[in-house]
Amino acid sequence: MKITLIGTGYVGLVTGTCLAEVGNDVLCLDVDPRKIDLLKSGGIPIFEPGLDDLVRRNVAAGRLQFTTDIEAAVHFGDIQFIAVGTPPDEDGSADLQYVTAAARNIGRHMTGYKLVVDKSTVPVGTADRVRAAIREELGSRGVDIDFSVASNPEFLKEGAAIEDFMKPDRIVIGTDNEQATQLLRRLYAPFQRNHERLVTMDIRSAELTKYAANAMLATRISFMNELAVLAEKLGADIELVRQGIGSDPRIGYHFLYAGCGYGGSCFPKDVQALRRTAEESGAPLRVLNAVEEANEAQKSVLITKLKARFGEALAGRRFALWGLAFKPNTDDMREAPSRVMMEALWAMGASVTAYDPAAMEETHRIYGDRPDLTLVDTPMKALADADALLIVTEWKAFRSPDFAAMKSLLKAPVIFDGRNLYDPATIQREGFEYYPIGRRV
Ligand SMILES: NC(=O)c1ccc[n+]([C@@H]2O[C@H](COP(=O)([O-])OP(=O)(O)OC[C@H]3O[C@@H](n4cnc5c(N)ncnc54)[C@H](O)[C@@H]3O)[C@@H](O)[C@H]2O)c1
């Protein structure tokens, strides 16, 4: 099949590449010429395990191409995926300007039937807006060309995106006509040879499903984070509580880890956008107000512990940070807790030496050169002369470090662990002062 991806970011590039891998002809469009130039010259604009090999292989096979030429991209694909960003608007609702622009471009240039598929995370009713924008453009051209609009929200996780796309738990498809359903069924057939994974529904339900999934996951995290704060007050251990409740199959173990807050390009904005939709519809989701509030508070939990230990006048102090990305296996820093922590430390006069296996360039892009931020290329180098270590992202490489070497490098053996990586008894035996989240120490 001939497929166009409109938007070549995390979702567009992964989707396009995986669809090419199973034999489709794919053209990825982006309005950012630097991104397209980089891809054309063999580079990969994002860090995503396994993606570079897959892109190279499919480009070499002639199945995957990149362009900034909007007209060519619209002509190319029988299926046009819209995978552009939907960042939060000032009031928290999803900003649909990029989705609408993509839809208008399709209406402006299409000459035959197109199936337009919203893959971006978009509020309920967006398919109607996409349809209206295309119709308006066709109208102003004075032509009447058949097209359909469908919703196919994406559930891939950054850091495991290829695996998620190639072996999805489910593929949600919202359509209002059989032709569109059949086309998408054919497109996704290679990804469900083992068993049926397609969940078909109406468009509005599909649009809501994506928000409901992210809001549910964010709710689990915030619930556990608040419970961790309570556990500390009560002298209980959140890790034991997690195991105790996770063993119940109605609850399960996933997404029950207490930590220093969720971030990333999805949960914060999707929770906000769903709240906004709910308020506007007169059916407020009160639980989500608490989810958001708890998360904002949680991003400062390590800093609160640090202030209790070192006081608030931190001028002259230096802190080591392990982990900058909002989660492991990505370089994505959007809404990352590390940013809240670094900014709080800087505001109190401290400086930061930080290490992350993937997000150093991104950190430098965001903060530039500044005297109170030093980026180093190994975790151990970050510790030299630091008053304490803050662990912010649970990269595997941080799980079993050389504690003796760490002790000799740090000014004092103090660890604030925002991801509960270590067993409190063991690390205390190693001679560290240890401040985890919700654990008994
Ligand atoms: N990142 C994730 O893990 C993830 C997972 C599931 C769903 N989503 C959703 O998918 C959507 C895309 O997310 P992302 O992380 O890939 O975003 P991104 O910011 O990485 O990529 C979006 C791309 O779209 C391009 N673009 C904007 N307007 C365009 C236009 N008119 N024509 C062509 N290209 C255009 C931008 O230049 C950018 O490269 C969002 O709605 C997001 O919520 C993201």
The ligand as a Gaussian input file, in Angstrom:
#p B3LYP/6-31G(d) Opt

LIG

0 1
 N        5.620000      10.628000      21.642000
 C        4.866000       9.632000      22.054000
 O        5.303000       8.745000      22.785000
 C        3.432000       9.532000      21.603000
 C        2.746000       8.322000      21.798000
 C        1.431000       8.227000      21.375000
 C        0.810000       9.334000      20.809000
 N        1.484000      10.495000      20.657000
 C        0.786000      11.617000      20.012000
 O        1.195000      11.674000      18.645000
 C        1.258000      13.031000      18.202000
 C        2.649000      13.336000      17.696000
 O        3.546000      13.219000      18.775000
 P        5.130000      13.197000      18.575000
 O        5.720000      12.939000      19.905000
 O        5.451000      12.334000      17.431000
 O        5.362000      14.735000      18.173000
 P        6.700000      15.411000      17.595000
 O        6.673000      16.807000      18.082000
 O        7.881000      14.545000      17.888000
 O        6.482000      15.379000      16.006000
 C        5.521000      16.119000      15.333000
 C        6.098000      16.515000      13.969000
 O        5.066000      17.069000      13.158000
 C        5.666000      18.079000      12.326000
 N        4.608000      18.931000      11.781000
 C        3.880000      19.899000      12.390000
 N        2.974000      20.413000      11.544000
 C        3.098000      19.750000      10.365000
 C        2.422000      19.787000       9.111000
 N        1.401000      20.617000       8.898000
 N        2.842000      18.968000       8.133000
 C        3.853000      18.105000       8.331000
 N        4.522000      18.003000       9.502000
 C        4.151000      18.805000      10.504000
 C        6.634000      18.766000      13.276000
 O        7.617000      19.485000      12.573000
 C        7.194000      17.561000      14.044000
 O        8.366000      17.051000      13.419000
 C        0.817000      13.874000      19.391000
 O       -0.557000      14.116000      19.290000
 C        1.117000      12.981000      20.577000
 O        0.292000      13.259000      21.673000
 C        2.785000      10.612000      21.025000

